[in-house]
Amino acid sequence: MNNNIPKFKSITAIICAFNEESTIENVLKAVADSNLFNEIILVNDGSTDDTGKIIKELKKCLDITDIHLPENKGKGFAMATGIEQSQSEIIVFLDADLTELSTSHFANIINQLIKPIVNNEADMVLVQPYVTILNYKINPFKSLTGERSVKRKDILPILGKMKNSKFGIETLINLYFQATGKIVKYVLLAELDHLSKFSKTSTLSASKQYIKEGQEIALTAFNNFNLISKVIKNNLNKL
């Protein structure tokens, strides 16, 4: 455990993977080598490539908890499953398709992603990789980032909803935290990158996946209109 974090604060890294055979090994090794986390939970969401095989091989030399879902249940279900298995006070979610993650990044991760939670400066911290399809400064979707930290107790109340949210999971979490008046902080982690769907598969397949994700995000927002109403009310009260 890194000495820069108070010993009474336990931290779990949760990584959810679906067909990430090209990146999962580097991500898991970097997370494990950081010695930052009390536990590392990897949820293999019904991968059909060699992701599961790679995870099982890495488990022989890395201290990780691996959960293999028999079929693809969606990102929300996978994240909720990881939370259910976690024991720590703080949870850090990391994407399995990060391409430049290394142990050198974790000094920044400590300062930017974890310390605001430990110091009660924020209830949730969202980290945006510097390079995505759109530049960070103009990216309207940066709140949908997969890299974020939360207090476990704050996210437990929506565990049931998370399981049905699929790729609307980030939208659900964001709405819930805003509706309940939680402090959300956005930070930039320079030089961190991840694969886009266009680099993983054909243009047609990637386009269909993005459309499907958009539909799941819209459905999540529709199903949680009560949270949207609370967010609007909170914002009006600030005026």
N, C-alpha and C positions, 0 to 999 in steps of 0.2 A: 504494500500500500504506500502511495506517495506521501512523504512527510509534509507536503504543502497543504494537505487537507486534514482538518481536525480528525483525530482518531475515532471520535464518537459518531462521525458521519460515515455510514456505510454506503457504498455505491455499486449499483449493478449496471452492466452494459447489456442491452438487449439488441440483438441483430436478427432481423427477419430476412430470409432469403428464398427467392423463387427463381430457379434456373440462373444462378450466378457462378457457374463453374470457372469463369475466367478471372474473377476477382476475389472470391470468398477466401482463398488461402491467404493472400496478402493482408486482407482486412483482419482476419482472425489472429494472425501472427502479430500484427502491429498492436492490436488491442491487448493481447496477452502479454507481449513484451513490455508494455507500458507500466505494468505493475500498479496501475491506478485503481483497478476495480476489485472489489471483494468477491464478485462473481460475474461470470460471463455466460449469458444464456443465448444460445443460437436456436432459432426456430426455423426449421426447413419446411417451407409451406408447400409440400407435395411436389417438389422439383422432379422433372422428368429427364434432366440431363445428369451429369456426374457430380452435381453439388452435394448430394447426400453422401456419396462415396468419399469425396474429398473431406467432408466434415468428420466422418467416422475415422479416417486415417489420421487427421489432425488431433482427434481426441486422445490418441495413444500417447501424444507428447505434450498436449496442452490441457490445462485445467479448465475445462468448459463443461457446461450442461447443455447437451444437445437434445432437442425435441424434434421428432420427425413426424409430421402430419401425413397420413396416408394419401390424402388428396388435397389439391389446392383449395383453401378455404378463404383466401383473401387477406390482404395486409392487416386489416383491422382485427380479424380473428387471431392472426399470428401474433400481433403485438399484445393483445389481451391475454393470450396463452402465456407469453413470456412474463407479463406482469404477475399473473397468478402464481407462477413458479418462483418469483423473485422474493428476496428476504430483506433487501436493503431499504434505507430511508430515501435515497435518491436514485432515480432511474435515468440513465442516459441511453437514448435511442440512436443507433448508427445504421446507415444504409449498408447493404452488403455489396453494392456496386461502386464503392469509392475506389478510385484508381490510383490516387497519389498518397494514400494514408500511410504514414510511417511513424516511428516512435518520436521523431522530432516534432510532430504535430501536437503531441500531448501536453507539452508545456503551455501552448496556447489554449488547448482544450481545458486545462485546469483553470486558467485565468478567465477565459471567456465563457465557457459553458457550465462550469461547476461552481466556481466561487460565488457568483451572484446568488445562487440557490443557498449555499452554505451560509452566506453572510446576510440572508434574508433581504437582499436587494431586489429579488425577482422571485416569482412563483414558477415561472417557466421561461427558459431561454431557448431561442431558436437560432441555429447557426446556418448560414447560407454559404455553401462553397462559392468561391470567387468566380469560377467559370461554370456556367450552365448553358442552356440554349440561348438564354438572354443574359446580358450583363446584370450583375447584382443591383447596380444603382437604378436600373430602369425595369427590373423584373417585378411585375405585379403579382407574381405567384410565389414570392419568397416566403410567405407564411405557410406554404405547403411543404417546406423542407422536411426531410426525414431525420435530420440531425437536431435533436432537442433534448433538454433535460427538464425533469419535473420532480416534485416530491411525490413519493408513492401514494401517500395518504390523500393527496389532492386529486389523483386520477382514478382511484378505486370506485367512486360513485358512478362512473359512466362505463364501467367494465362491460356490463351487459350490452349497452348500445354499441360499444366498440366492436364487438364480435360480428355485428351485422352491417358494419359501415364500409367494409372493403376499402377501396381507394378514397373513400370519403373520410377516412380516419383522421387525417390532419385537420380537415374542416371541422369535424365534430369536436376535437380537442380544443381547437382555437375558439370556437363558439362558446363552449362550456366555460373555459377559463375567463373569457371576456364577460360572459353573462354573470358569472359569480364574482366579478370585481377583482380578479387576480391580476398581479403585475406581470406583464409579459415584456421581455427584453429581446431585441434582435441584435445579433452580432455577425460580423464577417470573419471567416477564417480563410485568410489568403492562401492561395496555391492549392487548396483542396478542390478536387474535381471528381466527377463521377460520370459513368457512361450514360448516354442518352439511349432511348429505345432504338433510335435510328442506327446506332452503332452496334446494337446487339442482334438486330434482325432486319428483314427487308423493309423498304419504305412503306409498302402497303400494310404489312403486319404491324409495324410501329404506329402508323396512322390510326389503324383500327383500335390498337391498345389505348392510344391517347384519347380517342373518342369515347371509348368505354369508360376510362377513368373520369372523363369530364361528366359523363352521365351519372356515375356513382357519386361524384362530388355534389352535383346538382340535386340528386335524390336525397343525399344526407342533409343538405341545407333545407330542402322542402320538408323532410320528416322532423326537423328540429326548428321549426319556425318560432316556437316558444322561446328558444334561446336567442334567436335573431331579434325578437321583440325586446327581450331583456337587454341585449347589447345596445339597441337603439335608445332605449329608455335611459340606460347608464350614460350614454354619450350626450343625450339631451340635458341630463342633470348636471353635466360638467360645464355646460354653456353659461 
